[in-house]
Amino acid sequence: MEHNQITSARDHLANERTFLSWIRTSISIMALGLAVVKFSVFENHSNIVGIILVALGMLTAILPFIGYKNSEKQLNKGYYKHSSLLVTILTSLIFLVSVLLLVYVVKTT
């Protein structure tokens, strides 16, 4: 195997590992949403909070898939241009949900 083929394989495998990490994160967020609903953590609003978390988990599965396919296409063409848009969007959404949950917890205690 040539050096370029080995490098290409490593790049594709790294891309796949990153995607799978996002999928694990997505599953964790959705599981948290289901737990919130199941155990009624937030009394009357648990369904809303749970739905928001499950939706955020779904988004955390879809957006990284788009990023994965984009990186795969670039790697197949022999170049790669890093973009932090996905990380910025998901971090912002998770932060926003966290702030909303914090405000709710503070108001109800």
N, CA, C and O atoms as a GROMACS GRO file, in nm:
protein
  436
    1MET      N    1   0.083  -0.118   0.000
    1MET     CA    2   0.000   0.000   0.000
    1MET      C    3   0.088   0.125   0.000
    1MET      O    4   0.186   0.132   0.075
    2GLU      N    5   0.055   0.221  -0.081
    2GLU     CA    6   0.133   0.344  -0.090
    2GLU      C    7   0.105   0.434   0.030
    2GLU      O    8   0.004   0.420   0.099
    3HIS      N    9   0.198   0.527   0.052
    3HIS     CA   10   0.185   0.621   0.163
    3HIS      C   11   0.054   0.699   0.154
    3HIS      O   12  -0.014   0.717   0.256
    4ASN      N   13   0.016   0.746   0.034
    4ASN     CA   14  -0.107   0.824   0.017
    4ASN      C   15  -0.231   0.742   0.050
    4ASN      O   16  -0.328   0.794   0.105
    5GLN      N   17  -0.228   0.613   0.015
    5GLN     CA   18  -0.342   0.526   0.045
    5GLN      C   19  -0.355   0.504   0.195
    5GLN      O   20  -0.466   0.501   0.248
    6ILE      N   21  -0.243   0.488   0.264
    6ILE     CA   22  -0.246   0.470   0.409
    6ILE      C   23  -0.298   0.597   0.476
    6ILE      O   24  -0.382   0.590   0.566
    7THR      N   25  -0.247   0.712   0.434
    7THR     CA   26  -0.293   0.839   0.489
    7THR      C   27  -0.441   0.857   0.464
    7THR      O   28  -0.514   0.900   0.553
    8SER      N   29  -0.487   0.825   0.345
    8SER     CA   30  -0.629   0.836   0.310
    8SER      C   31  -0.714   0.746   0.398
    8SER      O   32  -0.819   0.787   0.447
    9ALA      N   33  -0.670   0.624   0.418
    9ALA     CA   34  -0.743   0.530   0.503
    9ALA      C   35  -0.752   0.583   0.645
    9ALA      O   36  -0.858   0.577   0.708
   10ARG      N   37  -0.641   0.634   0.697
   10ARG     CA   38  -0.641   0.691   0.832
   10ARG      C   39  -0.737   0.809   0.843
   10ARG      O   40  -0.809   0.822   0.942
   11ASP      N   41  -0.738   0.894   0.743
   11ASP     CA   42  -0.827   1.009   0.744
   11ASP      C   43  -0.973   0.966   0.744
   11ASP      O   44  -1.055   1.022   0.818
   12HIS      N   45  -1.006   0.867   0.663
   12HIS     CA   46  -1.144   0.817   0.657
   12HIS      C   47  -1.184   0.751   0.788
   12HIS      O   48  -1.297   0.768   0.835
   13LEU      N   49  -1.093   0.676   0.847
   13LEU     CA   50  -1.123   0.612   0.975
   13LEU      C   51  -1.140   0.716   1.086
   13LEU      O   52  -1.226   0.700   1.172
   14ALA      N   53  -1.060   0.820   1.085
   14ALA     CA   54  -1.075   0.928   1.184
   14ALA      C   55  -1.209   0.998   1.166
   14ALA      O   56  -1.276   1.031   1.264
   15ASN      N   57  -1.248   1.021   1.042
   15ASN     CA   58  -1.376   1.082   1.013
   15ASN      C   59  -1.489   0.995   1.068
   15ASN      O   60  -1.585   1.045   1.127
   16GLU      N   61  -1.478   0.865   1.048
   16GLU     CA   62  -1.580   0.772   1.097
   16GLU      C   63  -1.585   0.770   1.250
   16GLU      O   64  -1.693   0.768   1.308
   17ARG      N   65  -1.469   0.770   1.314
   17ARG     CA   66  -1.466   0.771   1.462
   17ARG      C   67  -1.531   0.897   1.517
   17ARG      O   68  -1.603   0.892   1.616
   18THR      N   69  -1.506   1.009   1.453
   18THR     CA   70  -1.567   1.135   1.496
   18THR      C   71  -1.718   1.128   1.482
   18THR      O   72  -1.791   1.169   1.572
   19PHE      N   73  -1.764   1.076   1.370
   19PHE     CA   74  -1.909   1.063   1.349
   19PHE      C   75  -1.971   0.972   1.455
   19PHE      O   76  -2.076   1.004   1.511
   20LEU      N   77  -1.906   0.859   1.483
   20LEU     CA   78  -1.959   0.766   1.583
   20LEU      C   79  -1.962   0.829   1.723
   20LEU      O   80  -2.050   0.798   1.803
   21SER      N   81  -1.868   0.915   1.752
   21SER     CA   82  -1.870   0.988   1.880
   21SER      C   83  -1.992   1.078   1.888
   21SER      O   84  -2.057   1.087   1.993
   22TRP      N   85  -2.023   1.144   1.777
   22TRP     CA   86  -2.143   1.228   1.775
   22TRP      C   87  -2.269   1.144   1.793
   22TRP      O   88  -2.362   1.186   1.861
   23ILE      N   89  -2.271   1.025   1.734
   23ILE     CA   90  -2.388   0.937   1.748
   23ILE      C   91  -2.405   0.895   1.893
   23ILE      O   92  -2.517   0.893   1.944
   24ARG      N   93  -2.295   0.862   1.962
   24ARG     CA   94  -2.304   0.827   2.104
   24ARG      C   95  -2.356   0.946   2.185
   24ARG      O   96  -2.436   0.928   2.277
   25THR      N   97  -2.312   1.065   2.151
   25THR     CA   98  -2.361   1.185   2.219
   25THR      C   99  -2.510   1.203   2.194
   25THR      O  100  -2.585   1.235   2.286
   26SER      N  101  -2.552   1.181   2.072
   26SER     CA  102  -2.693   1.192   2.035
   26SER      C  103  -2.779   1.096   2.116
   26SER      O  104  -2.883   1.134   2.169
   27ILE      N  105  -2.735   0.972   2.125
   27ILE     CA  106  -2.809   0.871   2.201
   27ILE      C  107  -2.818   0.911   2.348
   27ILE      O  108  -2.922   0.893   2.412
   28SER      N  109  -2.710   0.964   2.402
   28SER     CA  110  -2.709   1.007   2.543
   28SER      C  111  -2.808   1.120   2.568
   28SER      O  112  -2.879   1.119   2.668
   29ILE      N  113  -2.813   1.216   2.478
   29ILE     CA  114  -2.905   1.329   2.494
   29ILE      C  115  -3.050   1.280   2.486
   29ILE      O  116  -3.134   1.322   2.564
   30MET      N  117  -3.078   1.191   2.390
   30MET     CA  118  -3.214   1.138   2.379
   30MET      C  119  -3.251   1.054   2.501
   30MET      O  120  -3.365   1.061   2.548
   31ALA      N  121  -3.157   0.976   2.552
   31ALA     CA  122  -3.183   0.895   2.672
   31ALA      C  123  -3.213   0.986   2.792
   31ALA      O  124  -3.300   0.955   2.874
   32LEU      N  125  -3.142   1.097   2.802
   32LEU     CA  126  -3.168   1.193   2.909
   32LEU      C  127  -3.310   1.249   2.895
   32LEU      O  128  -3.381   1.264   2.994
   33GLY      N  129  -3.349   1.280   2.772
   33GLY     CA  130  -3.485   1.330   2.749
   33GLY      C  131  -3.590   1.229   2.790
   33GLY      O  132  -3.690   1.265   2.852
   34LEU      N  133  -3.567   1.103   2.756
   34LEU     CA  134  -3.662   0.998   2.795
   34LEU      C  135  -3.665   0.981   2.947
   34LEU      O  136  -3.772   0.959   3.004
   35ALA      N  137  -3.551   0.991   3.013
   35ALA     CA  138  -3.545   0.979   3.159
   35ALA      C  139  -3.620   1.094   3.226
   35ALA      O  140  -3.690   1.074   3.325
   36VAL      N  141  -3.604   1.214   3.171
   36VAL     CA  142  -3.674   1.330   3.227
   36VAL      C  143  -3.825   1.307   3.221
   36VAL      O  144  -3.895   1.334   3.318
   37VAL      N  145  -3.875   1.257   3.109
   37VAL     CA  146  -4.018   1.231   3.095
   37VAL      C  147  -4.060   1.116   3.187
   37VAL      O  148  -4.160   1.127   3.258
   38LYS      N  149  -3.986   1.009   3.185
   38LYS     CA  150  -4.022   0.888   3.262
   38LYS      C  151  -4.029   0.916   3.412
   38LYS      O  152  -4.121   0.870   3.479
   39PHE      N  153  -3.932   0.990   3.463
   39PHE     CA  154  -3.925   1.012   3.608
   39PHE      C  155  -3.982   1.146   3.650
   39PHE      O  156  -3.969   1.186   3.766
   40SER      N  157  -4.046   1.216   3.557
   40SER     CA  158  -4.111   1.345   3.586
   40SER      C  159  -4.024   1.436   3.669
   40SER      O  160  -4.066   1.489   3.771
   41VAL      N  161  -3.902   1.453   3.625
   41VAL     CA  162  -3.804   1.533   3.698
   41VAL      C  163  -3.850   1.677   3.716
   41VAL      O  164  -3.824   1.738   3.820
   42PHE      N  165  -3.918   1.732   3.619
   42PHE     CA  166  -3.958   1.872   3.625
   42PHE      C  167  -4.110   1.888   3.640
   42PHE      O  168  -4.168   1.978   3.580
   43GLU      N  169  -4.172   1.802   3.717
   43GLU     CA  170  -4.314   1.805   3.746
   43GLU      C  171  -4.398   1.819   3.620
   43GLU      O  172  -4.393   1.731   3.533
   44ASN      N  173  -4.475   1.925   3.607
   44ASN     CA  174  -4.570   1.941   3.496
   44ASN      C  175  -4.503   1.967   3.362
   44ASN      O  176  -4.565   1.944   3.257
   45HIS      N  177  -4.381   2.013   3.363
   45HIS     CA  178  -4.313   2.051   3.238
   45HIS      C  179  -4.219   1.943   3.186
   45HIS      O  180  -4.146   1.966   3.090
   46SER      N  181  -4.220   1.825   3.248
   46SER     CA  182  -4.123   1.723   3.210
   46SER      C  183  -4.141   1.678   3.066
   46SER      O  184  -4.043   1.646   2.998
   47ASN      N  185  -4.265   1.674   3.018
   47ASN     CA  186  -4.286   1.633   2.879
   47ASN      C  187  -4.222   1.732   2.782
   47ASN      O  188  -4.160   1.691   2.683
   48ILE      N  189  -4.236   1.859   2.809
   48ILE     CA  190  -4.178   1.961   2.722
   48ILE      C  191  -4.026   1.952   2.724
   48ILE      O  192  -3.962   1.953   2.619
   49VAL      N  193  -3.969   1.942   2.843
   49VAL     CA  194  -3.823   1.932   2.856
   49VAL      C  195  -3.773   1.806   2.788
   49VAL      O  196  -3.672   1.808   2.716
   50GLY      N  197  -3.843   1.694   2.810
   50GLY     CA  198  -3.804   1.568   2.747
   50GLY      C  199  -3.809   1.574   2.596
   50GLY      O  200  -3.719   1.525   2.528
   51ILE      N  201  -3.914   1.635   2.543
   51ILE     CA  202  -3.928   1.648   2.397
   51ILE      C  203  -3.816   1.735   2.341
   51ILE      O  204  -3.760   1.704   2.236
   52ILE      N  205  -3.784   1.844   2.410
   52ILE     CA  206  -3.675   1.931   2.365
   52ILE      C  207  -3.544   1.853   2.361
   52ILE      O  208  -3.468   1.863   2.265
   53LEU      N  209  -3.517   1.775   2.467
   53LEU     CA  210  -3.393   1.698   2.471
   53LEU      C  211  -3.388   1.589   2.363
   53LEU      O  212  -3.284   1.569   2.301
   54VAL      N  213  -3.499   1.521   2.340
   54VAL     CA  214  -3.502   1.419   2.234
   54VAL      C  215  -3.482   1.484   2.097
   54VAL      O  216  -3.410   1.431   2.013
   55ALA      N  217  -3.547   1.599   2.075
   55ALA     CA  218  -3.529   1.670   1.948
   55ALA      C  219  -3.384   1.715   1.930
   55ALA      O  220  -3.329   1.707   1.821
   56LEU      N  221  -3.323   1.763   2.038
   56LEU     CA  222  -3.182   1.804   2.032
   56LEU      C  223  -3.094   1.683   2.003
   56LEU      O  224  -2.997   1.694   1.928
   57GLY      N  225  -3.128   1.569   2.062
   57GLY     CA  226  -3.054   1.446   2.032
   57GLY      C  227  -3.067   1.405   1.886
   57GLY      O  228  -2.970   1.360   1.825
   58MET      N  229  -3.187   1.421   1.832
   58MET     CA  230  -3.207   1.390   1.690
   58MET      C  231  -3.122   1.482   1.602
   58MET      O  232  -3.059   1.437   1.506
   59LEU      N  233  -3.120   1.610   1.636
   59LEU     CA  234  -3.039   1.705   1.562
   59LEU      C  235  -2.891   1.669   1.572
   59LEU      O  236  -2.815   1.686   1.477
   60THR      N  237  -2.853   1.619   1.689
   60THR     CA  238  -2.714   1.581   1.712
   60THR      C  239  -2.678   1.456   1.633
   60THR      O  240  -2.560   1.424   1.619
   61ALA      N  241  -2.775   1.386   1.581
   61ALA     CA  242  -2.748   1.272   1.492
   61ALA      C  243  -2.744   1.316   1.346
   61ALA      O  244  -2.660   1.270   1.269
   62ILE      N  245  -2.835   1.404   1.309
   62ILE     CA  246  -2.848   1.444   1.168
   62ILE      C  247  -2.734   1.536   1.123
   62ILE      O  248  -2.672   1.512   1.019
   63LEU      N  249  -2.707   1.642   1.200
   63LEU     CA  250  -2.604   1.738   1.158
   63LEU      C  251  -2.466   1.675   1.145
   63LEU      O  252  -2.396   1.703   1.048
   64PRO      N  253  -2.423   1.590   1.239
   64PRO     CA  254  -2.293   1.526   1.220
   64PRO      C  255  -2.289   1.432   1.100
   64PRO      O  256  -2.183   1.414   1.039
   65PHE      N  257  -2.403   1.372   1.065
   65PHE     CA  258  -2.405   1.287   0.946
   65PHE      C  259  -2.376   1.371   0.821
   65PHE      O  260  -2.301   1.328   0.733
   66ILE      N  261  -2.435   1.489   0.815
   66ILE     CA  262  -2.409   1.579   0.703
   66ILE      C  263  -2.261   1.617   0.700
   66ILE      O  264  -2.199   1.617   0.594
   67GLY      N  265  -2.206   1.649   0.817
   67GLY     CA  266  -2.063   1.681   0.825
   67GLY      C  267  -1.975   1.564   0.785
   67GLY      O  268  -1.874   1.581   0.718
   68TYR      N  269  -2.014   1.445   0.828
   68TYR     CA  270  -1.939   1.323   0.794
   68TYR      C  271  -1.936   1.303   0.643
   68TYR      O  272  -1.830   1.278   0.585
   69LYS      N  273  -2.051   1.314   0.578
   69LYS     CA  274  -2.058   1.295   0.434
   69LYS      C  275  -1.980   1.404   0.360
   69LYS      O  276  -1.916   1.376   0.258
   70ASN      N  277  -1.984   1.525   0.409
   70ASN     CA  278  -1.908   1.634   0.348
   70ASN      C  279  -1.758   1.608   0.360
   70ASN      O  280  -1.684   1.625   0.262
   71SER      N  281  -1.712   1.566   0.478
   71SER     CA  282  -1.570   1.534   0.496
   71SER      C  283  -1.530   1.417   0.409
   71SER      O  284  -1.422   1.418   0.350
   72GLU      N  285  -1.616   1.317   0.400
   72GLU     CA  286  -1.587   1.200   0.316
   72GLU      C  287  -1.569   1.241   0.170
   72GLU      O  288  -1.477   1.195   0.103
   73LYS      N  289  -1.656   1.328   0.123
   73LYS     CA  290  -1.647   1.375  -0.015
   73LYS      C  291  -1.516   1.451  -0.038
   73LYS      O  292  -1.449   1.431  -0.139
   74GLN      N  293  -1.480   1.537   0.058
   74GLN     CA  294  -1.355   1.612   0.046
   74GLN      C  295  -1.234   1.520   0.048
   74GLN      O  296  -1.143   1.535  -0.033
   75LEU      N  297  -1.234   1.424   0.140
   75LEU     CA  298  -1.122   1.330   0.149
   75LEU      C  299  -1.107   1.248   0.021
   75LEU      O  300  -0.995   1.221  -0.023
   76ASN      N  301  -1.219   1.209  -0.038
   76ASN     CA  302  -1.214   1.133  -0.164
   76ASN      C  303  -1.157   1.217  -0.278
   76ASN      O  304  -1.097   1.163  -0.371
   77LYS      N  305  -1.175   1.348  -0.270
   77LYS     CA  306  -1.120   1.437  -0.372
   77LYS      C  307  -0.976   1.478  -0.342
   77LYS      O  308  -0.912   1.545  -0.424
   78GLY      N  309  -0.925   1.437  -0.225
   78GLY     CA  310  -0.785   1.463  -0.193
   78GLY      C  311  -0.758   1.592  -0.120
   78GLY      O  312  -0.643   1.636  -0.114
   79TYR      N  313  -0.860   1.653  -0.065
   79TYR     CA  314  -0.838   1.774   0.014
   79TYR      C  315  -0.933   1.771   0.133
   79TYR      O  316  -1.028   1.694   0.137
   80TYR      N  317  -0.906   1.857   0.229
   80TYR     CA  318  -0.994   1.867   0.345
   80TYR      C  319  -0.990   2.010   0.396
   80TYR      O  320  -0.882   2.065   0.422
   81LYS      N  321  -1.106   2.070   0.410
   81LYS     CA  322  -1.118   2.204   0.465
   81LYS      C  323  -1.201   2.194   0.591
   81LYS      O  324  -1.321   2.165   0.587
   82HIS      N  325  -1.137   2.220   0.704
   82HIS     CA  326  -1.204   2.210   0.833
   82HIS      C  327  -1.312   2.317   0.847
   82HIS      O  328  -1.294   2.431   0.805
   83SER      N  329  -1.423   2.278   0.906
   83SER     CA  330  -1.529   2.372   0.937
   83SER      C  331  -1.575   2.348   1.080
   83SER      O  332  -1.599   2.234   1.120
   84SER      N  333  -1.587   2.453   1.156
   84SER     CA  334  -1.634   2.440   1.294
   84SER      C  335  -1.781   2.476   1.306
   84SER      O  336  -1.831   2.494   1.418
   85LEU      N  337  -1.851   2.489   1.196
   85LEU     CA  338  -1.992   2.527   1.197
   85LEU      C  339  -2.076   2.427   1.276
   85LEU      O  340  -2.158   2.466   1.358
   86LEU      N  341  -2.058   2.298   1.251
   86LEU     CA  342  -2.136   2.195   1.319
   86LEU      C  343  -2.116   2.203   1.470
   86LEU      O  344  -2.213   2.203   1.546
   87VAL      N  345  -1.992   2.210   1.512
   87VAL     CA  346  -1.962   2.217   1.655
   87VAL      C  347  -2.022   2.344   1.715
   87VAL      O  348  -2.075   2.340   1.826
   88THR      N  349  -2.014   2.454   1.644
   88THR     CA  350  -2.069   2.580   1.693
   88THR      C  351  -2.220   2.572   1.708
   88THR      O  352  -2.275   2.614   1.810
   89ILE      N  353  -2.289   2.518   1.608
   89ILE     CA  354  -2.435   2.506   1.613
   89ILE      C  355  -2.478   2.417   1.729
   89ILE      O  356  -2.563   2.456   1.809
   90LEU      N  357  -2.420   2.297   1.737
   90LEU     CA  358  -2.463   2.203   1.841
   90LEU      C  359  -2.427   2.253   1.980
   90LEU      O  360  -2.506   2.237   2.073
   91THR      N  361  -2.311   2.311   1.996
   91THR     CA  362  -2.273   2.365   2.127
   91THR      C  363  -2.368   2.477   2.168
   91THR      O  364  -2.409   2.485   2.283
   92SER      N  365  -2.401   2.562   2.073
   92SER     CA  366  -2.494   2.672   2.102
   92SER      C  367  -2.631   2.620   2.144
   92SER      O  368  -2.690   2.670   2.239
   93LEU      N  369  -2.682   2.521   2.072
   93LEU     CA  370  -2.813   2.465   2.105
   93LEU      C  371  -2.812   2.396   2.241
   93LEU      O  372  -2.905   2.413   2.320
   94ILE      N  373  -2.708   2.319   2.268
   94ILE     CA  374  -2.699   2.252   2.398
   94ILE      C  375  -2.686   2.355   2.510
   94ILE      O  376  -2.747   2.339   2.616
   95PHE      N  377  -2.607   2.459   2.488
   95PHE     CA  378  -2.593   2.565   2.587
   95PHE      C  379  -2.727   2.634   2.611
   95PHE      O  380  -2.763   2.660   2.726
   96LEU      N  381  -2.801   2.664   2.505
   96LEU     CA  382  -2.930   2.730   2.518
   96LEU      C  383  -3.027   2.645   2.599
   96LEU      O  384  -3.093   2.695   2.690
   97VAL      N  385  -3.035   2.516   2.567
   97VAL     CA  386  -3.123   2.426   2.642
   97VAL      C  387  -3.078   2.420   2.788
   97VAL      O  388  -3.163   2.418   2.878
   98SER      N  389  -2.949   2.417   2.813
   98SER     CA  390  -2.897   2.414   2.950
   98SER      C  391  -2.937   2.539   3.027
   98SER      O  392  -2.977   2.531   3.143
   99VAL      N  393  -2.927   2.655   2.963
   99VAL     CA  394  -2.966   2.780   3.028
   99VAL      C  395  -3.115   2.778   3.060
   99VAL      O  396  -3.155   2.816   3.170
  100LEU      N  397  -3.196   2.735   2.966
  100LEU     CA  398  -3.341   2.727   2.989
  100LEU      C  399  -3.373   2.633   3.105
  100LEU      O  400  -3.458   2.664   3.189
  101LEU      N  401  -3.306   2.518   3.109
  101LEU     CA  402  -3.328   2.424   3.219
  101LEU      C  403  -3.284   2.484   3.353
  101LEU      O  404  -3.351   2.466   3.454
  102LEU      N  405  -3.172   2.553   3.352
  102LEU     CA  406  -3.122   2.616   3.474
  102LEU      C  407  -3.220   2.722   3.525
  102LEU      O  408  -3.249   2.727   3.644
  103VAL      N  409  -3.269   2.805   3.435
  103VAL     CA  410  -3.366   2.908   3.472
  103VAL      C  411  -3.491   2.843   3.531
  103VAL      O  412  -3.544   2.889   3.632
  104TYR      N  413  -3.537   2.736   3.468
  104TYR     CA  414  -3.656   2.668   3.517
  104TYR      C  415  -3.632   2.609   3.656
  104TYR      O  416  -3.717   2.623   3.745
  105VAL      N  417  -3.520   2.544   3.676
  105VAL     CA  418  -3.488   2.483   3.805
  105VAL      C  419  -3.480   2.591   3.914
  105VAL      O  420  -3.534   2.573   4.023
  106VAL      N  421  -3.415   2.702   3.884
  106VAL     CA  422  -3.401   2.810   3.982
  106VAL      C  423  -3.539   2.867   4.017
  106VAL      O  424  -3.566   2.894   4.134
  107LYS      N  425  -3.624   2.886   3.919
  107LYS     CA  426  -3.758   2.944   3.943
  107LYS      C  427  -3.850   2.850   4.022
  107LYS      O  428  -3.936   2.896   4.097
  108THR      N  429  -3.830   2.720   4.005
  108THR     CA  430  -3.922   2.625   4.069
  108THR      C  431  -3.873   2.574   4.203
  108THR      O  432  -3.942   2.496   4.268
  109THR      N  433  -3.754   2.616   4.246
  109THR     CA  434  -3.705   2.569   4.376
  109THR      C  435  -3.710   2.677   4.479
  109THR      O  436  -3.673   2.654   4.594
   0.00000   0.00000   0.00000
